[in-house]
Amino acid sequence: MSLYSQYEKAFSNIARPFAFLDLNHLDENILFVKEHLGDKHIRIATKSIRSVEVLNYIAQSFPTSSGWMTFSAKEILFLAKKGFDYFLMGYPILEREDVEQLIPYIREGKEIVWMVDSIETWEWLQKIGEENDIILLICLDINVSTSFPFIYFGTKRSPLTEENALKDLLEKGIKHKHTKVVGLMGYEAQIAGVGDKPHEKWKRGIIPLLKRSSRANISIWRKKAVEIIESYVGKLKFVNGGGSGSLLWTVEQKEVTEITVGSAFYFPALFDQHTSLPLKPAAGFGLRVTRKPEEGVIVCHGGGYTASGALSKDKLPKVYLPEGLEFLQNEGPGEVQTPLKATGFIPKIGDTVYFRHSKAGELCERFQELIVCRDDKLDGKFRTYRGEGECFL
């Protein structure tokens, strides 16, 4: 039985549109990550999952994980109330009430580490710690992007791009007694988030060259940053690096102790551009065919679930099943309807077309639940954050 037929049988009585999770494929992706972690710990990126039940499902396979990388303090509170622990806030925040709501959990012993890349954020955390007579844990976020002569290769995030900037921050910050540096993050976004086979064909000869040169710079700078920080504060508890797209390279970096992984579990369409990841699409959504305006063209109800980031075709959903369907050049996926051109099999009115979202967790912002299947049978439902009434960013 084809995968399309399996899905049609499993989801035959589910109202469209719906989001789905294929447990067979999820299990294969989990196994791939486990087999390639080497001696590193995993920190699971909640942003890429956005479902408590899926997070718990994945965590069962990683009993020695470092914990969770979160994207909002409100999300930490939400998860802490459900018994989660060992949080690394992945980005600097300056929302006082959000941090103060977590202080009772910190007093109870939950580990929450806050991201810092400026003295302003450090001093802000110090003030909260002092007022509440508590020590807040800190992770310093260095920038491992590479600035080539004619191109900046990476993301514009931390200002800590070189030794002097890092030393200056440490010299100003370590005097604060209500904060403690316990970790370093050096996220190689230009490796993890940029595929080897980009949508634009003209980039395909350039990206591998930029990546190759950038890798050498990343390794040198991150190792040096660890040495500098430890010379000021002593042995770090963790050094975080990587993402799903750089997994196979980051596991080889000796200075890294843990790797953040999230998108690899769902394997969204954007990651098709990573040729080193033989993963399986585990999550997507199904739309009903409701129109046939002309021969060779069908129309689905809904579908305009475009991903965040720089505007480009690879941020659109990807038509998944059945094969032989593509977007119309002048319309694309729409808010309430999505026309498709058929180059092979033509679905009938009433049939289903399956799509994959471009970015992993953002699919869950569109649906309240993931309909779970294994083979051609339903296997329950997992609520998304949205299904639990939550929306963090």
VEXDREN-2710 file (C-alpha; in Angstrom, 1 decimal):
% VEXDREN-2710
k/r/px/py/pz
1/MET/0.0/0.0/0.0
2/SER/1.4/3.4/-1.0
3/LEU/1.9/6.0/1.7
4/TYR/-0.8/8.1/0.1
5/SER/-3.2/5.2/0.4
6/GLN/-2.2/4.6/4.0
7/TYR/-2.9/8.2/4.9
8/GLU/-6.2/8.2/3.0
9/LYS/-7.3/5.1/5.0
10/ALA/-6.1/6.3/8.3
11/PHE/-7.6/9.8/8.0
12/SER/-10.7/8.9/6.1
13/ASN/-13.1/10.2/8.8
14/ILE/-11.1/13.3/9.8
15/ALA/-12.4/16.7/8.8
16/ARG/-10.2/18.7/6.5
17/PRO/-8.0/20.7/6.9
18/PHE/-6.0/18.9/9.6
19/ALA/-2.4/18.5/10.7
20/PHE/-0.9/15.0/11.0
21/LEU/2.0/13.3/12.7
22/ASP/3.3/10.0/11.3
23/LEU/4.8/8.1/14.2
24/ASN/6.7/5.6/11.9
25/HIS/8.6/8.5/10.4
26/LEU/9.0/10.3/13.7
27/ASP/10.5/7.1/15.2
28/GLU/12.9/6.8/12.3
29/ASN/14.0/10.4/12.7
30/ILE/14.5/10.0/16.5
31/LEU/16.7/6.9/15.8
32/PHE/18.8/8.8/13.3
33/VAL/19.5/11.5/15.8
34/LYS/20.3/9.0/18.5
35/GLU/22.7/7.1/16.3
36/HIS/24.6/10.3/15.3
37/LEU/24.8/12.2/18.6
38/GLY/28.1/10.5/19.5
39/ASP/29.3/11.6/23.0
40/LYS/27.2/14.8/22.9
41/HIS/24.0/15.4/24.9
42/ILE/20.9/16.6/23.1
43/ARG/18.9/19.8/24.0
44/ILE/15.5/19.6/22.4
45/ALA/14.3/22.8/20.7
46/THR/10.7/23.3/21.8
47/LYS/10.2/26.0/19.1
48/SER/10.4/23.3/16.5
49/ILE/7.9/21.0/18.2
50/ARG/5.3/23.2/20.0
51/SER/3.4/20.3/21.5
52/VAL/3.8/19.0/25.0
53/GLU/2.7/15.5/24.1
54/VAL/5.2/15.3/21.2
55/LEU/8.0/16.8/23.5
56/ASN/7.3/14.0/26.0
57/TYR/7.2/11.4/23.3
58/ILE/10.6/12.5/21.9
59/ALA/12.1/12.8/25.4
60/GLN/11.4/9.2/26.2
61/SER/14.2/8.3/23.7
62/PHE/16.7/10.6/25.2
63/PRO/16.8/9.9/29.0
64/THR/20.2/11.7/29.5
65/SER/19.3/14.9/27.5
66/SER/20.4/18.3/28.7
67/GLY/16.8/19.6/28.7
68/TRP/15.0/22.1/26.6
69/MET/15.8/25.2/24.5
70/THR/12.8/27.4/24.8
71/PHE/11.8/30.6/22.9
72/SER/9.8/32.5/25.4
73/ALA/9.8/32.9/29.2
74/LYS/6.0/32.4/29.1
75/GLU/6.6/29.1/27.4
76/ILE/9.0/28.1/30.3
77/LEU/6.3/28.9/32.8
78/PHE/3.8/26.8/30.8
79/LEU/6.2/23.9/30.7
80/ALA/7.3/24.2/34.3
81/LYS/3.7/24.0/35.4
82/LYS/3.6/20.6/33.6
83/GLY/6.7/19.3/35.4
84/PHE/9.4/20.1/32.8
85/ASP/12.8/21.1/34.0
86/TYR/16.3/22.1/32.7
87/PHE/15.5/25.1/30.5
88/LEU/17.8/27.2/28.4
89/MET/16.1/30.4/27.2
90/GLY/17.3/30.5/23.7
91/TYR/17.2/34.3/23.2
92/PRO/17.7/37.4/25.4
93/ILE/14.5/38.7/27.0
94/LEU/13.6/41.9/28.9
95/GLU/10.1/41.2/30.2
96/ARG/10.3/41.6/33.9
97/GLU/7.0/40.0/34.9
98/ASP/7.7/36.9/32.8
99/VAL/11.0/36.3/34.7
100/GLU/9.6/37.1/38.1
101/GLN/6.8/34.6/37.6
102/LEU/9.5/31.9/37.3
103/ILE/11.3/32.8/40.5
104/PRO/9.2/30.4/42.7
105/TYR/10.2/27.6/40.4
106/ILE/13.8/28.5/40.6
107/ARG/13.6/28.5/44.4
108/GLU/12.1/25.0/44.2
109/GLY/15.2/23.9/42.3
110/LYS/14.2/24.0/38.6
111/GLU/17.1/25.0/36.4
112/ILE/16.5/28.0/34.1
113/VAL/19.4/29.6/32.3
114/TRP/19.0/33.0/30.7
115/MET/20.7/34.1/27.5
116/VAL/22.9/37.2/27.6
117/ASP/25.0/38.9/24.9
118/SER/25.1/42.5/26.3
119/ILE/25.8/44.2/29.5
120/GLU/22.3/45.7/29.5
121/THR/20.7/42.3/29.7
122/TRP/23.2/41.1/32.2
123/GLU/22.6/44.1/34.5
124/TRP/18.8/43.8/34.1
125/LEU/19.0/40.1/35.3
126/GLN/21.4/41.1/38.1
127/LYS/18.8/43.7/39.4
128/ILE/16.0/41.1/39.4
129/GLY/18.3/38.6/41.2
130/GLU/19.3/41.2/43.8
131/GLU/15.8/42.3/44.5
132/ASN/14.6/38.7/45.0
133/ASP/17.8/37.6/46.7
134/ILE/18.4/34.8/44.2
135/ILE/21.2/33.9/41.8
136/LEU/20.1/33.7/38.1
137/LEU/22.0/31.5/35.8
138/ILE/23.4/32.9/32.6
139/CYS/24.5/31.5/29.2
140/LEU/26.7/33.8/27.0
141/ASP/25.7/33.8/23.3
142/ILE/28.6/34.4/21.0
143/ASN/28.2/35.2/17.3
144/VAL/29.8/32.5/15.1
145/SER/28.7/34.0/11.7
146/THR/31.5/34.6/9.2
147/SER/32.0/38.0/7.6
148/PHE/33.6/37.5/4.2
149/PRO/35.0/40.5/2.2
150/PHE/31.8/40.8/0.1
151/ILE/29.2/38.9/2.1
152/TYR/28.0/38.4/5.7
153/PHE/27.4/34.6/6.0
154/GLY/25.2/33.9/9.0
155/THR/22.6/35.6/11.2
156/LYS/22.6/39.1/12.7
157/ARG/22.2/38.2/16.4
158/SER/24.8/38.5/19.1
159/PRO/27.4/41.4/19.1
160/LEU/30.0/39.1/20.6
161/THR/31.9/38.5/17.4
162/GLU/35.5/38.6/18.7
163/GLU/37.7/38.3/21.7
164/ASN/37.8/41.9/22.9
165/ALA/34.0/42.2/22.9
166/LEU/33.7/39.0/24.9
167/LYS/36.4/40.0/27.5
168/ASP/34.8/43.5/27.8
169/LEU/31.4/42.0/28.6
170/LEU/32.9/39.5/31.2
171/GLU/34.9/42.2/32.9
172/LYS/31.8/44.3/33.3
173/GLY/29.5/41.5/34.2
174/ILE/31.3/39.1/36.6
175/LYS/31.3/41.6/39.4
176/HIS/27.6/41.0/39.7
177/LYS/26.9/38.5/42.6
178/HIS/23.3/37.6/41.8
179/THR/24.1/36.1/38.4
180/LYS/26.3/33.2/37.5
181/VAL/27.7/32.2/34.0
182/VAL/27.2/28.5/33.5
183/GLY/27.1/28.1/29.7
184/LEU/28.1/29.3/26.3
185/MET/26.1/29.1/23.1
186/GLY/27.7/29.4/19.7
187/TYR/25.0/28.6/17.1
188/GLU/26.3/28.0/13.6
189/ALA/23.1/29.2/11.8
190/GLN/24.8/29.5/8.5
191/ILE/25.6/25.7/8.6
192/ALA/22.5/24.4/10.5
193/GLY/19.9/26.7/8.8
194/VAL/21.2/26.9/5.2
195/GLY/20.8/23.9/3.0
196/ASP/23.5/22.5/0.7
197/LYS/21.0/22.4/-2.2
198/PRO/19.2/25.8/-2.0
199/HIS/16.0/26.5/-3.9
200/GLU/17.8/29.1/-6.1
201/LYS/20.1/27.1/-8.4
202/TRP/22.6/29.9/-8.7
203/LYS/23.5/29.5/-5.0
204/ARG/24.3/25.8/-5.3
205/GLY/27.9/26.3/-6.3
206/ILE/28.5/29.1/-3.7
207/ILE/26.9/27.8/-0.5
208/PRO/29.1/24.7/-0.1
209/LEU/32.2/26.9/-0.5
210/LEU/31.0/29.4/2.0
211/LYS/30.1/26.7/4.5
212/ARG/33.5/25.1/4.1
213/SER/35.3/28.3/4.9
214/SER/32.9/29.2/7.7
215/ARG/33.3/25.9/9.5
216/ALA/37.0/26.6/10.1
217/ASN/36.2/30.0/11.5
218/ILE/33.5/28.7/13.8
219/SER/35.7/26.0/15.3
220/ILE/38.5/28.4/16.1
221/TRP/36.3/31.2/17.6
222/ARG/34.1/28.9/19.7
223/LYS/37.1/27.1/21.2
224/LYS/38.7/30.4/22.0
225/ALA/35.5/31.7/23.5
226/VAL/35.3/28.7/25.9
227/GLU/38.9/29.4/27.0
228/ILE/38.2/33.0/27.6
229/ILE/35.0/32.5/29.6
230/GLU/36.5/29.7/31.7
231/SER/39.5/31.9/32.5
232/TYR/37.0/34.3/34.2
233/VAL/34.3/32.0/35.7
234/GLY/35.8/28.5/35.9
235/LYS/34.6/25.4/34.2
236/LEU/31.4/25.8/32.3
237/LYS/28.5/23.4/32.8
238/PHE/27.7/23.2/29.1
239/VAL/28.8/24.5/25.6
240/ASN/25.8/24.5/23.3
241/GLY/26.1/24.4/19.5
242/GLY/24.5/23.3/16.4
243/GLY/21.0/22.6/15.1
244/SER/19.5/19.9/13.1
245/GLY/21.1/21.0/9.9
246/SER/24.6/20.9/11.3
247/LEU/24.2/17.8/13.5
248/LEU/26.7/15.6/11.6
249/TRP/29.4/18.3/11.7
250/THR/28.8/19.7/15.2
251/VAL/29.1/16.3/16.9
252/GLU/32.8/16.3/15.8
253/GLN/33.6/19.6/17.5
254/LYS/35.4/18.8/20.8
255/GLU/34.5/22.0/22.6
256/VAL/30.7/21.4/22.2
257/THR/29.0/19.3/25.0
258/GLU/25.4/19.5/23.8
259/ILE/23.6/19.9/20.5
260/THR/20.2/21.6/20.0
261/VAL/17.9/19.5/17.8
262/GLY/14.3/20.2/16.9
263/SER/13.5/20.4/13.2
264/ALA/15.0/16.9/12.5
265/PHE/12.1/15.2/14.3
266/TYR/9.4/16.6/12.0
267/PHE/11.7/17.1/9.0
268/PRO/9.9/20.0/7.4
269/ALA/10.2/20.9/3.7
270/LEU/12.9/23.5/4.2
271/PHE/15.3/20.7/5.3
272/ASP/15.0/18.9/2.0
273/GLN/17.9/21.3/1.0
274/HIS/20.2/19.5/3.5
275/THR/21.6/16.6/1.5
276/SER/23.3/15.1/4.6
277/LEU/20.0/14.4/6.4
278/PRO/18.3/11.2/5.2
279/LEU/15.2/11.8/7.3
280/LYS/11.5/11.2/6.8
281/PRO/8.7/13.8/6.6
282/ALA/6.8/13.2/9.9
283/ALA/4.4/16.1/10.0
284/GLY/2.2/17.9/7.6
285/PHE/-1.3/18.9/6.8
286/GLY/-4.1/17.7/4.6
287/LEU/-6.6/19.8/2.5
288/ARG/-9.7/18.8/0.7
289/VAL/-10.1/19.1/-3.1
290/THR/-13.2/21.2/-3.6
291/ARG/-13.0/22.5/-7.2
292/LYS/-11.9/21.5/-10.6
293/PRO/-12.0/24.8/-12.7
294/GLU/-10.5/23.2/-15.8
295/GLU/-8.8/20.1/-17.0
296/GLY/-5.5/19.5/-15.1
297/VAL/-6.3/22.0/-12.4
298/ILE/-7.7/21.3/-8.9
299/VAL/-8.4/23.7/-6.0
300/CYS/-8.0/22.8/-2.3
301/HIS/-9.8/24.5/0.5
302/GLY/-7.2/26.5/2.7
303/GLY/-3.4/26.1/2.6
304/GLY/-1.9/29.6/2.9
305/TYR/0.5/28.6/5.7
306/THR/3.6/30.5/4.8
307/ALA/6.7/30.2/7.0
308/SER/8.7/33.1/8.6
309/GLY/12.0/34.3/7.3
310/ALA/13.3/36.0/4.2
311/LEU/10.6/36.0/1.5
312/SER/11.3/33.2/-1.0
313/LYS/9.6/30.2/-2.6
314/ASP/11.2/27.9/-0.1
315/LYS/9.0/29.4/2.7
316/LEU/5.9/28.2/1.0
317/PRO/4.4/24.8/2.0
318/LYS/5.5/21.9/-0.3
319/VAL/3.0/19.7/-2.0
320/TYR/3.7/16.2/-0.7
321/LEU/1.2/13.6/-1.7
322/PRO/0.0/12.5/-4.2
323/GLU/3.0/13.2/-6.5
324/GLY/2.6/15.2/-9.6
325/LEU/1.0/18.4/-8.2
326/GLU/2.5/21.9/-8.2
327/PHE/1.4/25.4/-7.3
328/LEU/0.2/27.8/-10.1
329/GLN/2.9/30.4/-10.7
330/ASN/0.5/33.3/-10.3
331/GLU/-1.4/32.2/-7.3
332/GLY/0.4/29.9/-4.9
333/PRO/-1.1/28.7/-1.6
334/GLY/-4.0/30.9/-0.5
335/GLU/-5.7/31.8/2.7
336/VAL/-8.9/30.0/1.8
337/GLN/-8.1/28.2/-1.4
338/THR/-5.0/26.7/-3.1
339/PRO/-5.1/25.9/-6.8
340/LEU/-2.8/23.2/-8.1
341/LYS/-1.7/22.1/-11.5
342/ALA/-1.6/18.3/-12.1
343/THR/1.2/16.9/-14.1
344/GLY/0.3/13.2/-13.5
345/PHE/-2.5/11.7/-11.3
346/ILE/-5.4/14.1/-10.9
347/PRO/-7.2/13.9/-7.6
348/LYS/-11.0/14.1/-7.8
349/ILE/-13.3/16.5/-6.0
350/GLY/-13.5/15.2/-2.4
351/ASP/-10.0/13.7/-2.4
352/THR/-7.2/14.9/-0.1
353/VAL/-3.9/16.6/-0.9
354/TYR/-1.1/16.4/1.7
355/PHE/1.4/19.2/2.2
356/ARG/4.5/19.8/4.3
357/HIS/5.1/23.0/6.1
358/SER/8.4/24.8/5.3
359/LYS/9.5/25.2/9.0
360/ALA/8.9/22.7/11.7
361/GLY/7.0/24.1/14.7
362/GLU/5.2/26.8/12.8
363/LEU/2.8/24.2/11.5
364/CYS/1.5/23.9/15.1
365/GLU/0.5/27.6/15.2
366/ARG/-2.1/26.8/12.6
367/PHE/-3.8/23.8/14.2
368/GLN/-5.0/22.8/17.6
369/GLU/-4.0/19.2/17.3
370/LEU/-1.9/16.8/15.4
371/ILE/-3.8/13.7/14.2
372/VAL/-1.5/10.8/14.9
373/CYS/-1.1/7.8/12.6
374/ARG/1.0/4.6/12.4
375/ASP/0.9/2.7/9.1
376/ASP/-2.7/3.0/7.9
377/LYS/-4.3/3.4/11.4
378/LEU/-5.1/6.3/13.6
379/ASP/-3.1/6.4/16.9
380/GLY/-4.7/9.3/18.8
381/LYS/-4.3/13.0/18.9
382/PHE/-1.6/15.2/20.3
383/ARG/-2.6/18.8/21.2
384/THR/-0.4/21.6/20.0
385/TYR/0.4/24.7/22.1
386/ARG/-2.4/26.4/20.3
387/GLY/-4.7/23.6/21.2
388/GLU/-3.9/24.3/24.9
389/GLY/-4.8/27.9/24.4
390/GLU/-1.2/29.1/24.2
391/CYS/0.6/31.5/21.8
392/PHE/4.0/32.7/22.9
393/LEU/5.4/34.8/20.0
END
